[in-house]
């Protein structure tokens, strides 16, 4: 058996152990953050009434699930990926913050248009929220990914990171808005839990799919361009986003039937999760991970092999 074959065999034999080790670290990362969030909320805020830690509690509650997803994303980077952890941090922090600023501005412009109002929500604003916010995130995906190699996987990662940053800031606003009532921490904690559970299936997923389409369209010429793939993906994720946000309120406004609205919301969530998740899985598994020798894994990324004739 050659040295290369021995290395490959050794790698495959120990790969399951490394994957389990990675999952264990991810679990402890999430559990540690969750325990810290509970401690700050229950002990410092609820019992000791220390309001100065409220911003930290809101940030941790809004960011815990997205941060766990980010942790997983960084550990899923391959030696063949040209995108780096630093690129993902820039995309999440700068891209996410700028996208929510742009999206908020456009949302306000749409809301200023005279329109019917249902449950304190303008009809146009409700129906167009997905198109406005996905457009805003798409603009920032292009900006932060301008100098990054145009591959489908790179787009998936950059898009997901922008959506992740967007999701954290949006969730912080919703959690802060629920710090009201006789026991504000309980109310806000329920909102943080609700948004945390759905975080992987919302902005992170939609932006990842849009980013993959943008980078795929740019792969041929090395620069971003409009194509049917880009337009189709944009419309698709915007509709998933709009269905997620507006299906139940719209049904409730039209029928005044809470049970039907709740059922509609459940179906909308299910459709958005299944459709988006299956597409993401297909893209993420499009290129199988290359076998990495044990020595190379411990020494860091190996230089790219020359192309074979």
Secondary structure, DSSP 8 states (H G I E B T S, - for coil): --HHHHHHHHHHHHHHHHHHHHHHHHHHHHHHHHHHHHHIIIIIIIIT--GGGHHHHHHHHHHHHHHHHHHHHHHT--TT----HHHHHHIIIIIHHHHHHHHHHHHHHHHTS---EETTEEHHHHHHHHHHHHHHHHHHHHHHTTTS---HHHHHHHHHHHHHHHHHHHHHHHHHHT--STTHHHHHHHHHHHHHHHGGGTHHHHHHHHHHHHHHHHTTTTS----HHHHHHHHHHHHHHHHHHHHHHHHHHHH--HHHHHHHHHHHHHHHHHHHHHHHHHHHTSS------HHHHHH----------
